[in-house]
């Protein structure tokens, strides 16, 4: 359920500098969430 919601929110989160990466190892799956370095306010794009 979490991955479905994150996939829907991914475009909005990406506009805010949050990157989501899904992956799989031999033993399990993972979701990695990272925030990019903050841009100055005048360079940030509106999410909506």
PDB file of N, CA, C and O in Angstrom:
ATOM      1  N   UNK A   1       0.821  -1.189   0.000  1.00  0.00           N
ATOM      2  CA  UNK A   1       0.000   0.000   0.000  1.00  0.00           C
ATOM      3  C   UNK A   1       0.872   1.263   0.000  1.00  0.00           C
ATOM      4  O   UNK A   1       0.540   2.248  -0.659  1.00  0.00           O
ATOM      5  N   UNK A   2       1.973   1.230   0.732  1.00  0.00           N
ATOM      6  CA  UNK A   2       2.864   2.388   0.783  1.00  0.00           C
ATOM      7  C   UNK A   2       3.453   2.684  -0.591  1.00  0.00           C
ATOM      8  O   UNK A   2       3.496   3.841  -1.008  1.00  0.00           O
ATOM      9  N   UNK A   3       3.903   1.657  -1.293  1.00  0.00           N
ATOM     10  CA  UNK A   3       4.520   1.889  -2.603  1.00  0.00           C
ATOM     11  C   UNK A   3       3.523   2.455  -3.601  1.00  0.00           C
ATOM     12  O   UNK A   3       3.897   3.279  -4.436  1.00  0.00           O
ATOM     13  N   UNK A   4       2.261   2.035  -3.538  1.00  0.00           N
ATOM     14  CA  UNK A   4       1.244   2.584  -4.437  1.00  0.00           C
ATOM     15  C   UNK A   4       1.046   4.077  -4.196  1.00  0.00           C
ATOM     16  O   UNK A   4       0.961   4.860  -5.143  1.00  0.00           O
ATOM     17  N   UNK A   5       0.975   4.460  -2.949  1.00  0.00           N
ATOM     18  CA  UNK A   5       0.795   5.883  -2.636  1.00  0.00           C
ATOM     19  C   UNK A   5       2.013   6.705  -3.025  1.00  0.00           C
ATOM     20  O   UNK A   5       1.879   7.825  -3.517  1.00  0.00           O
ATOM     21  N   UNK A   6       3.190   6.160  -2.807  1.00  0.00           N
ATOM     22  CA  UNK A   6       4.405   6.876  -3.195  1.00  0.00           C
ATOM     23  C   UNK A   6       4.495   7.037  -4.704  1.00  0.00           C
ATOM     24  O   UNK A   6       4.944   8.080  -5.181  1.00  0.00           O
ATOM     25  N   UNK A   7       4.083   6.036  -5.466  1.00  0.00           N
ATOM     26  CA  UNK A   7       4.108   6.139  -6.928  1.00  0.00           C
ATOM     27  C   UNK A   7       3.165   7.224  -7.415  1.00  0.00           C
ATOM     28  O   UNK A   7       3.467   7.911  -8.391  1.00  0.00           O
ATOM     29  N   UNK A   8       2.035   7.388  -6.755  1.00  0.00           N
ATOM     30  CA  UNK A   8       1.106   8.462  -7.123  1.00  0.00           C
ATOM     31  C   UNK A   8       1.658   9.833  -6.762  1.00  0.00           C
ATOM     32  O   UNK A   8       1.431  10.807  -7.481  1.00  0.00           O
ATOM     33  N   UNK A   9       2.373   9.911  -5.662  1.00  0.00           N
ATOM     34  CA  UNK A   9       2.923  11.190  -5.193  1.00  0.00           C
ATOM     35  C   UNK A   9       4.273  11.531  -5.804  1.00  0.00           C
ATOM     36  O   UNK A   9       4.761  12.647  -5.622  1.00  0.00           O
ATOM     37  N   UNK A  10       4.879  10.609  -6.514  1.00  0.00           N
ATOM     38  CA  UNK A  10       6.237  10.806  -7.010  1.00  0.00           C
ATOM     39  C   UNK A  10       6.421  12.086  -7.821  1.00  0.00           C
ATOM     40  O   UNK A  10       7.411  12.780  -7.592  1.00  0.00           O
ATOM     41  N   UNK A  11       5.526  12.451  -8.763  1.00  0.00           N
ATOM     42  CA  UNK A  11       5.750  13.704  -9.503  1.00  0.00           C
ATOM     43  C   UNK A  11       5.757  14.942  -8.608  1.00  0.00           C
ATOM     44  O   UNK A  11       6.569  15.847  -8.801  1.00  0.00           O
ATOM     45  N   UNK A  12       4.863  14.978  -7.641  1.00  0.00           N
ATOM     46  CA  UNK A  12       4.808  16.124  -6.732  1.00  0.00           C
ATOM     47  C   UNK A  12       6.038  16.168  -5.840  1.00  0.00           C
ATOM     48  O   UNK A  12       6.612  17.234  -5.618  1.00  0.00           O
ATOM     49  N   UNK A  13       6.439  15.018  -5.332  1.00  0.00           N
ATOM     50  CA  UNK A  13       7.626  14.965  -4.482  1.00  0.00           C
ATOM     51  C   UNK A  13       8.890  15.319  -5.273  1.00  0.00           C
ATOM     52  O   UNK A  13       9.777  15.996  -4.753  1.00  0.00           O
ATOM     53  N   UNK A  14       8.973  14.866  -6.517  1.00  0.00           N
ATOM     54  CA  UNK A  14      10.138  15.181  -7.352  1.00  0.00           C
ATOM     55  C   UNK A  14      10.240  16.685  -7.588  1.00  0.00           C
ATOM     56  O   UNK A  14      11.341  17.234  -7.627  1.00  0.00           O
ATOM     57  N   UNK A  15       9.099  17.352  -7.743  1.00  0.00           N
ATOM     58  CA  UNK A  15       9.111  18.803  -7.930  1.00  0.00           C
ATOM     59  C   UNK A  15       9.630  19.513  -6.689  1.00  0.00           C
ATOM     60  O   UNK A  15      10.120  20.639  -6.772  1.00  0.00           O
ATOM     61  N   UNK A  16       9.522  18.860  -5.545  1.00  0.00           N
ATOM     62  CA  UNK A  16      10.002  19.429  -4.287  1.00  0.00           C
ATOM     63  C   UNK A  16      11.398  18.945  -3.911  1.00  0.00           C
ATOM     64  O   UNK A  16      11.896  19.275  -2.835  1.00  0.00           O
ATOM     65  N   UNK A  17      12.040  18.158  -4.791  1.00  0.00           N
ATOM     66  CA  UNK A  17      13.405  17.732  -4.539  1.00  0.00           C
ATOM     67  C   UNK A  17      13.537  16.416  -3.807  1.00  0.00           C
ATOM     68  O   UNK A  17      14.608  16.103  -3.288  1.00  0.00           O
ATOM     69  N   UNK A  18      12.460  15.635  -3.755  1.00  0.00           N
ATOM     70  CA  UNK A  18      12.510  14.333  -3.092  1.00  0.00           C
ATOM     71  C   UNK A  18      12.560  13.253  -4.164  1.00  0.00           C
ATOM     72  O   UNK A  18      11.706  13.208  -5.049  1.00  0.00           O
ATOM     73  N   UNK A  19      13.567  12.381  -4.081  1.00  0.00           N
ATOM     74  CA  UNK A  19      13.756  11.317  -5.060  1.00  0.00           C
ATOM     75  C   UNK A  19      13.404   9.987  -4.407  1.00  0.00           C
ATOM     76  O   UNK A  19      13.840   9.700  -3.292  1.00  0.00           O
ATOM     77  N   UNK A  20      12.611   9.176  -5.106  1.00  0.00           N
ATOM     78  CA  UNK A  20      12.221   7.860  -4.603  1.00  0.00           C
ATOM     79  C   UNK A  20      12.781   6.810  -5.549  1.00  0.00           C
ATOM     80  O   UNK A  20      12.637   6.907  -6.768  1.00  0.00           O
ATOM     81  N   UNK A  21      13.424   5.804  -4.965  1.00  0.00           N
ATOM     82  CA  UNK A  21      14.014   4.724  -5.757  1.00  0.00           C
ATOM     83  C   UNK A  21      13.526   3.395  -5.212  1.00  0.00           C
ATOM     84  O   UNK A  21      13.622   3.132  -4.013  1.00  0.00           O
ATOM     85  N   UNK A  22      12.995   2.550  -6.105  1.00  0.00           N
ATOM     86  CA  UNK A  22      12.563   1.213  -5.738  1.00  0.00           C
ATOM     87  C   UNK A  22      13.604   0.238  -6.223  1.00  0.00           C
ATOM     88  O   UNK A  22      14.211   0.443  -7.274  1.00  0.00           O
ATOM     89  N   UNK A  23      13.819  -0.830  -5.462  1.00  0.00           N
ATOM     90  CA  UNK A  23      14.786  -1.818  -5.885  1.00  0.00           C
ATOM     91  C   UNK A  23      14.519  -3.170  -5.267  1.00  0.00           C
ATOM     92  O   UNK A  23      13.606  -3.349  -4.460  1.00  0.00           O
ATOM     93  N   UNK A  24      15.332  -4.100  -5.664  1.00  0.00           N
ATOM     94  CA  UNK A  24      15.172  -5.465  -5.188  1.00  0.00           C
ATOM     95  C   UNK A  24      16.550  -6.091  -5.026  1.00  0.00           C
ATOM     96  O   UNK A  24      17.420  -5.943  -5.883  1.00  0.00           O
ATOM     97  N   UNK A  25      16.730  -6.786  -3.923  1.00  0.00           N
ATOM     98  CA  UNK A  25      17.938  -7.574  -3.712  1.00  0.00           C
ATOM     99  C   UNK A  25      17.547  -9.046  -3.826  1.00  0.00           C
ATOM    100  O   UNK A  25      16.388  -9.361  -4.096  1.00  0.00           O
ATOM    101  N   UNK A  26      18.490  -9.929  -3.626  1.00  0.00           N
ATOM    102  CA  UNK A  26      18.172 -11.358  -3.671  1.00  0.00           C
ATOM    103  C   UNK A  26      17.196 -11.757  -2.570  1.00  0.00           C
ATOM    104  O   UNK A  26      16.412 -12.691  -2.739  1.00  0.00           O
ATOM    105  N   UNK A  27      17.243 -11.054  -1.452  1.00  0.00           N
ATOM    106  CA  UNK A  27      16.432 -11.437  -0.301  1.00  0.00           C
ATOM    107  C   UNK A  27      15.180 -10.596  -0.105  1.00  0.00           C
ATOM    108  O   UNK A  27      14.216 -11.072   0.496  1.00  0.00           O
ATOM    109  N   UNK A  28      15.165  -9.368  -0.590  1.00  0.00           N
ATOM    110  CA  UNK A  28      14.029  -8.504  -0.288  1.00  0.00           C
ATOM    111  C   UNK A  28      13.899  -7.361  -1.282  1.00  0.00           C
ATOM    112  O   UNK A  28      14.700  -7.223  -2.206  1.00  0.00           O
ATOM    113  N   UNK A  29      12.881  -6.554  -1.073  1.00  0.00           N
ATOM    114  CA  UNK A  29      12.662  -5.331  -1.847  1.00  0.00           C
ATOM    115  C   UNK A  29      12.933  -4.144  -0.936  1.00  0.00           C
ATOM    116  O   UNK A  29      12.882  -4.254   0.289  1.00  0.00           O
ATOM    117  N   UNK A  30      13.224  -3.003  -1.562  1.00  0.00           N
ATOM    118  CA  UNK A  30      13.438  -1.798  -0.754  1.00  0.00           C
ATOM    119  C   UNK A  30      12.901  -0.571  -1.465  1.00  0.00           C
ATOM    120  O   UNK A  30      12.745  -0.551  -2.686  1.00  0.00           O
ATOM    121  N   UNK A  31      12.623   0.448  -0.671  1.00  0.00           N
ATOM    122  CA  UNK A  31      12.245   1.772  -1.164  1.00  0.00           C
ATOM    123  C   UNK A  31      13.202   2.748  -0.507  1.00  0.00           C
ATOM    124  O   UNK A  31      13.307   2.797   0.719  1.00  0.00           O
ATOM    125  N   UNK A  32      13.901   3.524  -1.325  1.00  0.00           N
ATOM    126  CA  UNK A  32      14.859   4.504  -0.814  1.00  0.00           C
ATOM    127  C   UNK A  32      14.322   5.893  -1.121  1.00  0.00           C
ATOM    128  O   UNK A  32      13.988   6.197  -2.266  1.00  0.00           O
ATOM    129  N   UNK A  33      14.241   6.730  -0.103  1.00  0.00           N
ATOM    130  CA  UNK A  33      13.748   8.095  -0.251  1.00  0.00           C
ATOM    131  C   UNK A  33      14.875   9.036   0.131  1.00  0.00           C
ATOM    132  O   UNK A  33      15.449   8.920   1.213  1.00  0.00           O
ATOM    133  N   UNK A  34      15.194   9.974  -0.763  1.00  0.00           N
ATOM    134  CA  UNK A  34      16.279  10.921  -0.505  1.00  0.00           C
ATOM    135  C   UNK A  34      15.840  12.314  -0.923  1.00  0.00           C
ATOM    136  O   UNK A  34      15.041  12.482  -1.844  1.00  0.00           O
ATOM    137  N   UNK A  35      16.364  13.284  -0.246  1.00  0.00           N
ATOM    138  CA  UNK A  35      16.076  14.677  -0.577  1.00  0.00           C
ATOM    139  C   UNK A  35      17.316  15.290  -1.196  1.00  0.00           C
ATOM    140  O   UNK A  35      18.406  15.206  -0.630  1.00  0.00           O
ATOM    141  N   UNK A  36      17.155  15.905  -2.354  1.00  0.00           N
ATOM    142  CA  UNK A  36      18.260  16.570  -3.022  1.00  0.00           C
ATOM    143  C   UNK A  36      18.623  17.842  -2.275  1.00  0.00           C
ATOM    144  O   UNK A  36      17.850  18.318  -1.442  1.00  0.00           O
ATOM    145  N   UNK A  37      19.771  18.385  -2.562  1.00  0.00           N
ATOM    146  CA  UNK A  37      20.185  19.642  -1.948  1.00  0.00           C
ATOM    147  C   UNK A  37      19.153  20.713  -2.259  1.00  0.00           C
ATOM    148  O   UNK A  37      18.667  20.804  -3.386  1.00  0.00           O
ATOM    149  N   UNK A  38      18.827  21.503  -1.286  1.00  0.00           N
ATOM    150  CA  UNK A  38      17.800  22.532  -1.440  1.00  0.00           C
ATOM    151  C   UNK A  38      18.242  23.608  -2.422  1.00  0.00           C
ATOM    152  O   UNK A  38      19.380  24.076  -2.379  1.00  0.00           O
ATOM    153  N   UNK A  39      17.339  23.990  -3.295  1.00  0.00           N
ATOM    154  CA  UNK A  39      17.590  25.084  -4.220  1.00  0.00           C
ATOM    155  C   UNK A  39      17.201  26.398  -3.558  1.00  0.00           C
ATOM    156  O   UNK A  39      16.346  26.413  -2.672  1.00  0.00           O
ATOM    157  N   UNK A  40      17.812  27.489  -3.971  1.00  0.00           N
ATOM    158  CA  UNK A  40      17.378  28.786  -3.464  1.00  0.00           C
ATOM    159  C   UNK A  40      15.906  29.019  -3.842  1.00  0.00           C
ATOM    160  O   UNK A  40      15.465  28.542  -4.887  1.00  0.00           O
ATOM    161  N   UNK A  41      15.149  29.734  -3.021  1.00  0.00           N
ATOM    162  CA  UNK A  41      13.710  29.924  -3.272  1.00  0.00           C
ATOM    163  C   UNK A  41      13.377  30.455  -4.665  1.00  0.00           C
ATOM    164  O   UNK A  41      12.344  30.084  -5.222  1.00  0.00           O
ATOM    165  N   UNK A  42      14.217  31.309  -5.241  1.00  0.00           N
ATOM    166  CA  UNK A  42      13.900  31.864  -6.543  1.00  0.00           C
ATOM    167  C   UNK A  42      14.077  30.851  -7.680  1.00  0.00           C
ATOM    168  O   UNK A  42      13.622  31.092  -8.798  1.00  0.00           O
ATOM    169  N   UNK A  43      14.750  29.695  -7.396  1.00  0.00           N
ATOM    170  CA  UNK A  43      14.949  28.671  -8.421  1.00  0.00           C
ATOM    171  C   UNK A  43      13.976  27.499  -8.274  1.00  0.00           C
ATOM    172  O   UNK A  43      13.962  26.606  -9.122  1.00  0.00           O
ATOM    173  N   UNK A  44      13.161  27.488  -7.213  1.00  0.00           N
ATOM    174  CA  UNK A  44      12.233  26.403  -7.019  1.00  0.00           C
ATOM    175  C   UNK A  44      11.010  26.572  -7.899  1.00  0.00           C
ATOM    176  O   UNK A  44      10.489  27.678  -8.045  1.00  0.00           O
ATOM    177  N   UNK A  45      10.552  25.475  -8.485  1.00  0.00           N
ATOM    178  CA  UNK A  45       9.351  25.501  -9.330  1.00  0.00           C
ATOM    179  C   UNK A  45       8.124  25.198  -8.474  1.00  0.00           C
ATOM    180  O   UNK A  45       8.205  24.472  -7.484  1.00  0.00           O
ATOM    181  N   UNK A  46       7.012  25.753  -8.865  1.00  0.00           N
ATOM    182  CA  UNK A  46       5.758  25.472  -8.161  1.00  0.00           C
ATOM    183  C   UNK A  46       5.329  24.047  -8.452  1.00  0.00           C
ATOM    184  O   UNK A  46       5.451  23.582  -9.585  1.00  0.00           O
ATOM    185  N   UNK A  47       4.827  23.346  -7.439  1.00  0.00           N
ATOM    186  CA  UNK A  47       4.412  21.951  -7.602  1.00  0.00           C
ATOM    187  C   UNK A  47       3.007  21.857  -8.186  1.00  0.00           C
ATOM    188  O   UNK A  47       2.635  20.827  -8.747  1.00  0.00           O
ATOM    189  N   UNK A  48       2.243  22.905  -8.060  1.00  0.00           N
ATOM    190  CA  UNK A  48       0.847  22.849  -8.554  1.00  0.00           C
ATOM    191  C   UNK A  48       0.610  23.917  -9.574  1.00  0.00           C
ATOM    192  O   UNK A  48      -0.495  24.031 -10.103  1.00  0.00           O
TER     193      UNK A  48
END
